[in-house]
Amino acid sequence: MAVGILYAGWASGSAQITEAGALTLALGIAIQNFPEGAIISMPLHSKGLSKARSCWYGILSGIVEPAAGFLTILLASHIVSILPYFLSFAAGAMIFVVVEELVPEMAEGKHSNLGTIMFMIGFVLMMILDVALG
């Protein structure tokens, strides 16, 4: 939804929204979809599904994002007044998942430093994309 809103704002000629800003967000979400798809695919393969079928299910799990982005672009002019609430809810849900689930698991076990380093690399990568693409 966030990508769809940014592209709809850019297409409408909003001076505050640049194509590079919309691209930055789209790239960030695309990057985070790779491990998300792996999280779906790897357990399916370990339970006996073929690599191809497991990969296909992982890809299908992310198909809702571009579809929702295009739908949001089409409906943007009709739902402008409630978009801040939708986006706030989505951001809050993501922050909740990270704080509640990912950070505690990342800090457990003997390889906790690797998780922390990868978190930092991901953060730096997003900051580089934000600065480089506007």
Secondary structure, 3 states (H helix, E strand, C coil): CHHHHHHHHHHCCCCCCCHHHHHHHHHHHHHHHHHHHHHHHHHHHHCCCCHHHHHHHHHHHCCHHHHHHHHHHHHCCCCHHHHHHHHHHHHHHHHHHHHHHHHHHHCCCCCHHHHHHHHHHHHHHHHHHHHHCC
